[in-house]
Amino acid sequence: MTNSETNSVPDLFDRQLYIKRREKLLQNPKREDFLWRYMAESIDTSLQDVAYQFDKTLLVLPDPAIQDLMPTLHEKTQNCVIGGPSQNDFDIFIDEENLTLEAEAFDLIISIGGLHAVNDLPGSLVNYRHALKPNGLFLAVMVGGESLKELRQSLSQAEAECENGIKPHIHPFAELSDLAGLLQRAGFTLPVADTDRLKIRYQNPLKLLHDLRLMGETNLLKARHKKFMRRETFLRAIEIYHDLFAEADGKVTARFDLHSLSGWAPHESQQKPLKPGSAKARLADALNTEEKKL
């Protein structure tokens, strides 16, 4: 499934810009990766509870360096292929917006930090599902929910005060309540979605903006304003951020909601819900009450 095949897919993100930024950033030794590192460690912890050895794994990363934070992964897989949005830094080039993976090629697929910026998230999940062997496992961590709500509020309030309207600066993120349903629609069994909320403290909002730039996570919206924000508006946004979100020591906070996803490719060995009417005991008997017919 690609965007060209699905008329209802929103066209929010500039994917060419996303890939260009990632390729450029990977050449910068001072790039920031604290979110990706946290995600990798989270995935590795999850794998400790999986009692399987995997023959072939696809690991999709924003930065190849974070694979070193996943020792459990490398213990549990015989062959790990590292993919990402760059032609030179990974085993294979992976654009999660337009996945072209062989059907049933992997028995473990892990996606870290990239799915928040695809236009067709349902389509990407379907393509990952098709690339799994029966009883294969899909794991992902993505930014979502109310991430960066402090920055969003500060920029919007400053523009409302200083300019004629509010421009899009921070793109919408997927809500946790939608993700388990998307996994199920994509054909995964036993879908699970959960959220880990991080609160990062900064000396000032400028340091947050600096880190976002060094992660390649500044504005990717196609509808973004191409000109720099007016100095007056920008300084007012910094002031609002500090006024609303500074703590007692003067440092400000930034929120990141990290959504963890898991699902399995269907297989006959997996547990299935009982058919209606197949129960061998009545709920009324267990509750010691009288059953009433409807």
C-alpha positions in Angstrom: 0.0 0.0 0.0 1.4 3.4 -1.0 0.2 6.9 -1.0 -0.6 6.7 -4.7 -2.9 3.7 -4.1 -4.8 5.4 -1.2 -6.7 8.6 -2.0 -7.6 9.3 1.6 -4.0 9.4 2.9 -3.2 12.9 4.3 -0.2 14.6 2.8 1.2 16.4 5.9 4.9 15.7 6.0 7.7 16.6 3.6 9.4 13.2 3.3 12.1 14.4 1.0 13.1 17.0 3.6 13.0 14.4 6.3 15.4 12.1 4.5 17.6 15.0 3.5 17.9 16.1 7.1 18.6 12.7 8.4 21.4 12.1 5.8 23.0 15.4 6.6 22.6 14.9 10.3 24.3 11.5 10.3 27.5 13.2 9.1 27.5 15.5 12.2 29.4 14.0 15.1 27.6 16.4 17.5 24.1 15.2 16.6 21.7 14.6 19.5 20.2 11.2 20.1 18.9 11.0 23.7 15.3 10.1 22.6 16.5 7.4 20.2 18.8 6.0 22.9 15.9 5.8 25.4 13.7 4.1 22.7 16.4 1.5 21.9 16.9 0.7 25.6 13.1 0.3 26.0 12.9 -2.1 23.1 15.8 -4.1 24.4 14.1 -4.4 27.8 10.9 -5.6 26.1 12.9 -8.3 24.2 14.1 -9.7 27.5 10.6 -11.0 28.1 10.3 -12.7 24.7 11.2 -16.4 24.8 12.2 -16.7 21.2 15.3 -16.8 19.1 14.9 -15.1 15.7 16.4 -16.2 12.4 16.3 -12.8 10.6 15.6 -9.4 12.1 15.0 -6.0 10.4 16.1 -3.1 12.6 14.9 0.3 11.3 16.7 3.2 13.0 17.1 6.9 12.7 20.8 6.5 13.7 22.8 3.3 13.3 24.9 4.1 16.4 22.0 3.2 18.8 22.1 -0.5 17.8 24.9 -0.8 20.3 22.4 -0.2 23.1 20.5 -3.4 22.3 22.6 -6.3 23.5 19.5 -8.5 24.1 18.5 -8.1 20.4 21.9 -9.3 19.2 21.7 -12.3 21.6 18.3 -13.3 20.2 18.8 -13.0 16.5 21.0 -14.9 14.1 21.0 -12.3 11.3 20.2 -8.6 11.9 19.8 -6.2 8.9 20.1 -2.5 9.8 17.9 -0.2 7.7 17.4 3.6 7.8 16.8 6.8 5.9 20.3 7.2 4.4 22.0 5.6 1.4 25.4 5.3 3.1 25.1 4.6 6.8 22.9 1.4 6.9 22.8 -2.1 5.4 19.8 -1.1 3.4 17.9 2.2 2.7 14.5 2.2 4.3 11.8 4.9 3.7 9.0 4.0 6.2 6.6 6.0 4.0 7.2 3.8 1.0 8.2 0.4 2.3 9.3 -2.1 -0.4 10.1 -5.2 1.6 9.9 -8.8 0.5 6.8 -10.7 1.8 7.5 -12.9 4.9 11.2 -12.0 4.9 11.7 -11.5 8.6 10.6 -13.0 11.9 11.3 -9.9 13.9 10.9 -6.3 12.8 11.8 -3.3 15.0 11.1 0.3 14.2 12.6 3.0 16.4 11.8 6.7 16.1 10.6 7.1 12.5 6.8 6.3 12.3 5.7 9.6 13.8 6.6 11.4 10.5 5.0 9.1 7.9 1.8 10.3 6.1 0.3 6.9 5.8 0.8 5.2 9.2 -1.8 2.5 8.5 -0.2 1.7 5.2 3.3 1.5 6.8 2.0 -0.9 9.4 0.3 -3.1 6.8 3.6 -3.3 4.8 5.5 -4.2 8.0 2.9 -6.9 8.7 3.3 -8.4 5.2 7.1 -8.5 5.6 6.8 -10.7 8.7 6.8 -14.5 8.6 3.9 -16.2 10.3 4.3 -15.8 14.1 6.8 -13.0 13.5 7.0 -10.1 16.0 6.7 -6.4 15.3 8.0 -3.9 17.8 8.0 -0.1 17.5 8.5 3.0 19.5 7.4 6.4 18.2 6.9 9.9 19.5 3.2 10.7 19.9 0.4 12.1 22.1 1.0 15.5 23.6 4.7 15.6 23.0 6.2 19.2 22.9 2.8 20.6 24.0 4.7 23.3 26.0 6.5 24.5 22.9 3.3 24.3 20.8 1.4 26.4 23.3 4.1 29.0 23.6 4.6 29.5 19.9 0.8 29.7 19.3 0.3 32.2 22.1 3.1 34.4 20.9 1.9 34.5 17.3 -1.6 35.2 18.4 -0.3 38.2 20.3 2.3 39.5 17.8 1.0 38.5 14.4 -2.2 38.2 12.4 -2.5 34.4 12.8 -1.1 31.1 14.0 1.2 29.1 11.7 1.9 25.4 11.9 5.2 24.7 13.6 4.7 21.3 15.4 2.9 18.6 13.5 0.1 16.5 15.1 1.1 13.3 16.8 -0.7 9.9 16.9 -2.8 9.3 19.9 -2.3 6.1 21.9 -6.1 5.3 21.8 -5.8 4.9 18.0 -2.7 2.8 17.7 -3.9 -0.6 19.0 -6.8 -0.4 16.5 -4.4 0.5 13.7 -2.3 -2.6 14.6 -5.4 -4.8 14.5 -6.5 -3.3 11.2 -3.1 -4.0 9.7 -3.6 -7.7 10.5 -1.5 -8.0 13.6 -2.7 -10.4 16.4 -2.3 -9.7 20.1 -1.8 -6.0 19.5 -0.5 -3.9 22.4 0.1 -0.1 22.6 1.5 1.7 25.7 2.9 5.1 26.5 6.0 6.1 28.5 5.9 9.8 29.3 9.2 11.7 29.6 9.8 15.1 31.2 13.1 16.6 30.1 14.4 19.6 31.9 16.3 22.3 30.1 18.2 25.4 31.3 16.1 27.4 28.9 13.8 26.9 25.9 16.6 27.7 23.5 18.4 24.5 24.5 15.3 22.5 23.7 15.2 24.1 20.2 18.9 23.4 19.8 18.4 19.7 20.7 15.4 19.3 18.3 17.6 20.7 15.5 20.4 18.3 16.3 17.9 15.4 16.2 16.5 16.5 12.8 13.1 17.0 14.4 12.3 20.6 13.5 9.3 21.5 11.4 8.6 18.9 8.6 5.1 20.0 7.7 4.5 20.7 4.0 2.4 23.7 5.1 5.2 25.1 7.2 6.0 28.8 6.9 9.1 29.1 4.8 10.4 32.3 6.4 12.0 32.7 9.8 9.7 33.7 12.7 9.9 37.5 13.4 12.4 38.3 16.2 9.7 40.0 18.3 7.4 36.9 18.1 10.3 34.5 18.8 11.4 36.4 21.9 7.9 36.6 23.1 7.5 32.8 22.7 10.6 32.2 24.8 9.2 34.5 27.4 5.9 32.7 27.5 7.5 29.3 27.7 9.5 30.4 30.7 6.5 32.0 32.4 4.3 29.0 32.0 6.6 26.1 32.3 9.6 27.1 34.5 10.1 25.2 37.7 11.3 26.5 41.0 15.0 26.4 40.0 14.3 28.3 36.8 14.7 25.4 34.4 11.9 24.6 32.0 10.3 21.3 31.1 9.5 19.6 27.8 7.2 16.6 27.5 7.7 13.6 25.2 5.1 10.8 25.0 6.8 7.7 23.6 4.3 5.2 22.3 5.4 1.5 22.3 3.7 -0.9 19.8 3.8 -4.6 19.5 1.9 -7.2 17.4 2.4 -10.6 16.0 1.8 -12.0 12.5 -1.0 -14.5 12.6 -0.1 -18.2 13.2 -2.2 -21.2 14.1 -0.3 -21.8 17.3 -1.4 -18.5 18.8 -4.1 -18.3 21.4 -7.6 -17.5 20.0 -10.7 -16.3 21.7 -13.3 -18.9 22.5 -16.3 -19.1 20.2 -19.6 -17.8 21.6 -21.5 -20.5 23.4 -18.4 -22.7 24.0 -18.0 -21.9 27.7 -18.1 -25.0 30.0 -19.2 -23.1 33.1 -21.9 -20.5 33.6 -21.1 -17.0 35.0 -24.3 -17.2 37.1 -23.0 -20.3 38.9 -19.7 -18.7 39.6 -21.5 -15.6 41.1 -24.0 -17.8 43.0 -26.9 -15.9 41.5 -29.9 -16.7 39.3 -29.6 -16.5 35.6 -32.2 -14.3 33.9 -33.1 -14.8 30.2 -33.2 -11.7 28.1 
